[in-house]
């Protein structure tokens, strides 16, 4: 198998966004800065322009000249003239990286409470050399010992791992022994998964000392041996700040730029911007790997870092950050090797991980359909409705149990439970409860029918259902559709959609996807088939994508997409977005995302249904109902991992009343 590009090849090229200024004259710069700060008010624009277009080394020379010319300290003057986030950013740029890190750590541990996230970010991501410089800078700036200060401020395994990282003695990348890889995998497995309780010392020793190259092989091997990515074991075995630190270490070993892309995304999305994190990363990576971070950001979050900063910040602060970012990748071309590598590894991960899917709604233990039926009747009889009882019973029974309750209700009272619920409940709550009461295939059939009813078609709902269901589920939906609406699903789709989009949906609705595993040679041919398209020839491109994306098995498609990266240096999703548009594009993207990581696909949809103004209750309800017994637990995990808040919190912040109570019951817990 051809090796994806190695990180070694990256070393040769400079990947920062800030370069030495060509006709540099420190005296002239010092004079310009002095002029910009003289008199009443300061010329922030001039300060920003000058400082963001010099490299860190040049800024040190300017400081030197400023002191010689005016007998004043440039940083002190800047602090006096500027304020807030802009000041923090400019002053950060004026310090050498090691001193910048030292200041951040000093701030993180002095005062009340510790900023663990800052400690984690710096110590998990710096190289040996950067760590040594940081320790020296800390001693020089504060006349204190960094290790002693960190020990004084932290405790437990978290403290031990920080001390290990502070030694800056990680082995350098060159020697990798196969035997040692196997041994480390075994030791980690025995220290965590196979043990009652966890042997944290093994995790600390191996993750704190082995070289990056070696650990990447350990992680690959760990996944093959245990069927779990190392991250899943860390989450299961460790906790608190120690867990967060170890996850950060693993991320930085897999790809430091990817770690920072993710930190930047989390610093800006959602409520409020975490400016300290944003400033720290933009300053510290501007001369290291900003281009790689940008590229990965673009791939991972479907928008450029530039556009996100632009929408999320303002004023001079924004201008300065954009200068550090260095450019907008929204017209992104080819992958840099680093991003292709990350995409490649992602497919590899998705190909070998054996994820155990779990729902959140399970069958009730001492289930008694008769007493449930009676309790429901009592909750709806007479004046007013006891919603709490209805919610409690229906969300805590499996779908099969609900069908029994429905039968008992009819046998007992000669009444239709569905009709009674419909007349007693209303709005979002009614939709959710009635959805939970329907057998899954009939529920999906109804959602498809609703998506096609009336004026306008809800294409997103059609795609979401047809692109993610298994063959067995699709076949059941076809039968339910025919039974409930006396018309075949295919006819309904035919009369309601058109063109290529119709063909894709009809193909998916046959439920005829292959079931087998992967076939490497055929995967190469398939990748060739979708890669070999002269741009511009839409029709045949769409047809070729359709014949492969709609018919091949998931394991096989994972390999196809991986081969595709090898051939083109593009992630297949990027190509689809570039070459296609509208519903066809959306349908193919949904298939790719579902192959990549189906729970994450649903987590994204849930997030989008709640963020911003107004809630899309229909999508929220549809996903919560239809995934509740399949993979909602996995969806919850992906949600908290990507958005830094739990699905539980998101629902709480976005809905209210009985609808909220019922959704939280289905959600099944806080992460």
N, C-alpha and C positions, 0 to 999 in steps of 0.2 A: 504493500500500500504506500502510495506516495505520501511523504511527510508534509503536513501543512507548514507554511513558512515559520521558521523558528525565531524566537525573540532575539537570538544573537544577531541576525541580519539587521535588526533594528538599530543596533548599537552605532553603526557607522554614520547614520544620518542624524542631523540635528532635528529634533522634533518639537522644539519650543516655538512660541509664537512671537517672542520678542527677540530682536537682533541688535547687535552693536550698531550705533548710529554712525553713518559713514564719515562725515567731516566733523569729528567730535573735537570740541575745544572746551575743556572743563571750566576755564576762566570765563569764557563767554556765557556758558550756561549759568554759572554762579551769579554773574551780573544780571542776567535775564530774570532769575528767580528773585534776586534782591529787589529789582525794579517792580516785579509783580506783587511783592508784599509791602512795598513802601507806601506811606501815606494812609489815607482812610480807606478801609475795605481792601480786598485783595483781588487780583485778576486770576480767578480760579481756573478759567479756561487755559490761560498761558501756562500755569503750573502743571495742570493735567497733561497738556500737549507735550510739554518738555519731558516730564518724568516718565510718562508711559512710552516715550519713543527712545529711551536710553536703556541699555542693558544694566543689570545690577552692578557689574564691575565699573561701568562708566558712572553710575550714580554715586559710588563710593568716592570716585575722583572728584566729582562735583562738590560733595560734602567737604572734602579736603580743601579744595580751592576756596570754597565759601568761608571756611574758618580762616584761611590765610589772608583773604581779601578783607573780611569784615570783623574778624575776631569774634564771630558768633557761631552758635551751633545750628546748623540748618534744620535738623529734626525738631529742635526746640522751637524755632521760628515757625515752622510749618504747623506744629501743634497749636501754637498761639493764634495763627491766622485762620486755620480751618476748623471745622467742627464735624461731629457725628460720624456717619459711616464713611463719608468721603475722606475725612481726616485719617480714620483708621486704615483705609486702603492706601492712601498716599504714603503715610508713615511706614506702613508695612513694606511698601516697595523700596523705601530708602534704606532698609536694613539688609545686611547680607542674610541669605536664607537661614543659616544656622542661628543667627541672632533673632530672626523673626520667629523661628520655631521655639527658641528659648523663651521669648516673651510670651508666646501663646501658652506654653506649658506653665510658666510662672503665673499667668492670669488664671489658668485652669485650676491650680491648686492653692492659690492664696485666697484669703477671704472665706466666707461661709460656704460650705458645700463645695464639691469638686465637679468640674466639668469633665466627666469621664469620657464623653464622646470625643472631645478634643484630644485627650491623652491617647485614646484608642487610635484615632485617625493618624496622628503623627507617628507614634511608635510602631504601628503595624505596617506603615507604608515606606519608611525611610530605609535606604541602603546602609550597609555597615559604615561606609565612609561618612554618610550624612549623620548617622548617629554619633560617631566619634566627634565630628565637628560640633554637633549640638551640645554634647556634654562639655566640651571645652568652652563654647560660647557662653553657656549657662554659668560656668565657674567664673569666667572673665567678667560677665555683665553683673552678676549678683553676689560674687564671692561666696557662693554656696555650692554644696555638692548635690547634683541633680538626683542621684540615686537615693541619697538620704532623705531628700525632700519628698520623693515619690513614696518611699517606704513609710514616711511619717503620715502620708495622706491617704493611703489605700490599704487594703487588707486582703487576706485569704489568697486563693489561687490567682485572682486577678492581679494582686500585687506581685506574686512570684513570676507570672508570665511577663509583666512589665519589666521586672528586673532582668529577666533573661534577654528580652529584646534590647534593653539598654546596654548590654555588653557589646552589641554590634559584632558578634562573633559567628553569625550564620555562615555555614560553609559556602565557598564560592562555587559558581556553576562550572564544573568541568568533569569531575569524577562522578559517574553514576554507576553503582554496581547493582546488577539484577538481583543478586541474593539479598542485598540490604533492602531493596525495594520490597521484596516479598516479606522479609523479616519485619519491617516497619508496619506493613499492612496487617500482619498477624498480631503484632503488639497493640496496634490501635484497636483492632477488632476485639481483642481479649480485654483491653483496658475499659472498653465501653459496652458494646452490644452484648458480649458474652458473659459479662460479669454482673453479679448482684451488687449494685453500687458502682461507682466509677473510679478508676485509677487515674486521677487528673494528672499526676506527675508524668505519665507516659505521653499524654497529649502535649504537655508543656515541653518536654524534652525533644520530642520528634518535630513538632511544628515550630519550635523556637530555634532549632539548631541546623536542621538539614537544609541543603541548598534548594533554591527554587526549582531548578530543573529536576532534581531528584524528587521533590515533593509532588510535582505535577504527575510524574509517573506513579508515585504512591497513590495519588487520588484516583487516577485512571484504573489502577489495579484494584483499589479498594471497592470501586463501583462494580467492577466485574466480579469480584469475589463475593461481596455481600449483597449486591443488587441495590445498594443505597449510595447516593452521593455522600461524601464525608460530611457535608453540611447538615444532612438530615440526622446523622448520628450525633453531631455536636449539639444540635438543637434538642435532641432527645435526652442526651446524657449530661450536658452542662447547663448552668443557668446564670441569670443576672448579667453583671458587667463582664464576668469571665467568659460567658457564652458569646456576648457581643464582640469581645476582643478576639476570641478564637475565630469567629466567623469573618472578622475583618482581615485577620492574618491569612486565612484561606483565600479570601477574595483577592488580596494583594499578590498572593503567590500565583493564582490562576492568571491574573492580569491587573497590574496596578492601575493602568488608565481606565479599565472598566470599573474598578472600585471607585475611582474619583468621579467618573461619569454618573454613577449611581448616587453618590453623595451629593453631587450638584443638583441632580434631578430632585432628590428628596428635600434639598434646601429651598427649592423654589416652588414646588407644587403644593397645592393644598392651602391651608390657612397661613397667611403671613410668610414672610421670607426669613430664613435663618441667615441673617447677614454675616455673622461672624464666620460661619462655615464657608459661605460663598466667598468672602474676602480671602480667608486663609487659603482656600484651594486655588483661586485664580492667581493670587500672588505667588504661592509656592510652586505651582506647576508651569508658570508662564515661560520659564526657560528650560523646562525638562521634557514634558510630554503633552503639552496642550493640544497639539495637532491630533495625537492619538485619541485623547479624551474626546475631542470634538467629533471625530469620525465615529467612535463607538456610540457616543451620545445620539448621533444622527440615526444610526442603525437601530438602536435599542428603543428609542422613544419617539421615533417617526417625526422628530422636528429637530431643528438645529439648536445647539447651545446658544448661539447668537440670538435667535428669535426668542428663546425663552428668557434670556437676560433682558432683552429689549422690552418684553411685555411685563416684566416682573419688577423692574427698578425704574428710577427716574433721575433727572437732573445730571449734574456733573458726575455723580456716583455711577450712573448708568454709562455715561460716555467713557469713563475710565475703565470700567469693566469690559466694555465692548472692545476697547483698544487692546486689552490683555487677551481677550478671546481671539482677536486677530482676524476674524473673517466669518462670513456666513456660509454655512454648508447646505443651505436649502436647495441649491442647485448641485447637489452632491453627485460627483461622478463615481469613479471606481473606488473600491475599498483600498485603504492602505493595508499593507500586510497585517498590521496589528488587528484591525477590525475584522479582516477576513478570518484571521486565526480565531478570534473570539466567536464569530458566527459558526465556524467549523466545529469548535469544541462544543458549542451549544447543541448542535445536531448530534454530535457524538454522545453527549450526555443524555439527550433525549432518546437516543437509540438503545442505550444499554441499561438505563434505569428501569428497575422493575418497581413501579410505583403501586402501592396498594391503595386502591380507590375505596374511600369510605364516605357514606352519607352521614347526615346528622340525625335523621329520623329513623328510629329502629322499632321493631315490634315491641309492644308493651308486654311485660312479663306475665303477670297473672291476669290475662285478658279475659274479660267476661262481656261478650257482645250484648247480652241481654240487659245487664245493669247499665251499660253505656247507652243503650237505646232508651231506656227509661229515664236516665239522667238528662239526655238530650231533649226528650219530650217535655220533661218538667221545666227545662230551661226556656222552652219556647211557648209554654201554655199560658193562657191568661194574658193579663196586661203587662207589657214590657218584656224585655228579653234579657236573659242572664248570659251576656256575651262571654264573661270570664270562663264559665263552665264549658261552653261550646269550644272556645279556643283551646282550653286545657285538654279536653278529650281528643279533639281532632288532630292537634299538632303532636300529640304523644302516642299516636297509633300508626302502624304502618299502613300502606295503601290497601294491602290485602285485608287487614283487620277492619279498615273502614268499610270495605265492601260487605263484610259480614254484619257490621252494625246496620248498614243500610237494609240488608235482607231482614234482620231481626226486627227492625223498626216497622217494616211493612207487615211482617207476619204478626207482630204484636198489636199494632194500632191501625192496620189497614191504610197507612198513610205513606206518602213518598217523602223520605227524609230530605231529598234534594229540593223538592218543591217547598217544603216547610222552611228550610234554611233560606231559600231565596226570598220568601215573603217576610222573614224576620230580620234579615241582615241587609245592609245596603252598601253601595260604594266600594271602596278598595277592599274593605274587610270581606264583603260578600264574594268578591272575585277571588280572593285568596282562599277562603274556606271552601267554596264550591270547587275551586281548582284542585285542592287537596283531596276532595271527595271523589273526583273522577279517576277511573283507571288511567294510568299514564298515556297509553296509546290514544284513548278517546280525548284526553286533555290536549295532547299535541294536535290531534286532528281538528279539534275545535279552534285551537290557536291559528292553525293554517287557514281554516275556513274564515275566521275573523280577519285575518290579514288580507284576504282576497275580496271580502265583502264590500259593498257600497262603493262610493266614488274613491278612486285612488287605491293603490295597493301598498301594503306595508312590506316593502321588499326586505327590510332588515330582519323582520321576524321570520319570513320565509327562509332567508339564508341561515339565520341562527339555528333554526330547527333542522333543516335538511342537511346542512353541512356538518352537523355534529353527532347525529344519531347513528347507532350501529345498524348493521344489516337487519338484525332481528327486530330492532326497534322500528326501523322503517317499514318492514313488512307488516308489523302489527298496526302501524299507523294507517297503512293502506286499507287494511281490513276494517279498522274502526271507521275510517272516513266513508267507506262504501256503506257500511251498516247505518251510520248516523245520518248521512246526507244523500243516500241513494244516487251517488254519482262517483265516478272514480277520481282519485286524487289527480291522476294524470290529466284527465279531461279538464278538471278545474284549473290546473296550472296552465294548460294549453290556452284556455280561453282568457286567462287573466294576465299572462306575461307574453313577451315576444322576443324574437331574435335569439342571439346567443345566450342571453340570460335564461330564456325559456328552456333551451336545450340543456343547459347545465342543471337546472332544477329537475327536469324530467329524468335526466341521467341519474342524479342523486336519488330521486324518488323510486327508482327501480330496486334499490337496496341490494345491488349486485356487486358491491365492492369485493375484490379478491380477499380471501381470508389468510393467505399464507404468510410466511416470513419474508426475509429479504433475499434477493438474488443479485449478487454484486455485479455480474456481467450485464444483466438486463438493466440494472440501475444505471450503469454507465451509458447504455444505449438510450435509455429514457432521458437522462440528463442531456445527452447530445441532442436528442430530438427537440427538447424545449429550448436548448441554448442556441441551436443553429438557425436562428431566424433573422433574416435581414430585417432591420428595423423598418417599420412602415407597413409591412404586410400583415395587417391586423387579423383578417379573417382566418388565415391558416394558422396564425400564432394562437388565436383563441381556441381553434379546433384542436390543435396539438396539445395545448395545456389541458383541455377538457378530457381528451381521451386518456391522458395519464392521471391527472389529479382526481378525476371522478371514479376511476376504476381500480387503481392499484391499492394494495393493502397499506395500512399506516406504517408498519415496520419497513416496508419496501420504499415508501415515499421518503422516509427519513434518510435513507441512503441516497435516493435520487437527489434530494436537496443538498446533501453533503457533497456528492460528486459535482453537482452544479457549481458550488463555490470553487471547487478545485479547478474546474474548466474556465470559469468566467471571472473569478474574483468578486462575484456579487452574491448577495443572499437572494434567494428566489423571490422573496417578498418585495424586495427593492425593485427587481425587474418587473414584476407584475404592476407595481404602482407606477412605474415609469412608462410602461408600454400600453397599459389599458386604462379604461375609465369607467365611471358609473357602476351599475349593478354587477356587471361582469367582473370588474376589478374587485368589488367588495366580496363577491362570492368566492373567488379564488383565494383572496387574502384570508377569508374565514377558514377555508379548507387547510391552508398552510399553517395558520396559527393553531388550528385544532390538532393537526398532526404533530406540531412542535410541542404543544403543551395545552391540552384541552382545559384543565382547570384554570390555567392562567387566562385563556381566551374568555372564559365566563367571568373571571374576576375583573378583567378589564371592562366587560360589558356592564357589570354591576356598578363599577366605579363611575362609568360614564352616565349611568342612569340616575345617579344621585348628585354628581358634582355640578357646580354652576347654578344658574337660576332655575327653579322648578325641578320637580322630580318626575322621571318617566316611570310612573307606577306600574304600567303594563309590563314593561321589560323586567323591572325589579321582581314583580310577582311571578312572571313566567319562569324566570331562572330559579328563583327560590323554590317554587313548587316542583319544577321538573327535575332539578338536581338534588332535591332533599334526601332521596334514598340512594343516590348514585355516587356523587363525588363532592358534595357540598363542604365536607370537612377539608378536602384538598383545596377547594376553591378558597376557603377561609385562609388557609396557610399561604397560598400565593398572594392573596389580597394584602395581608399584613406585611408580607415580605416586600412587595412592590410599593405599597402606598404608605408604609409606616404608620398605618392606623388599622384597627381591626374592622372587619365587616360589621361586627356588633356596634362599634362606635359610629361607623358611617350611617347605619340604619337609625341609630338613636338620634343622630344629629339631623336626620332628614325626613323623618316621618313622625306621626304622633298618634295618641289614642289607642284604640283596640287594634288598629292595623299594625301599629308599632309593636304592641305586645305579641301579636300573632307572628309577626316576622321574626322577632327575637327568639320566640319559642322554636321556630323552624331553624333559625340560624344555629341554635343549640349551644351557645357559649361565647365567652369573651376570650380573645387570644392575647 
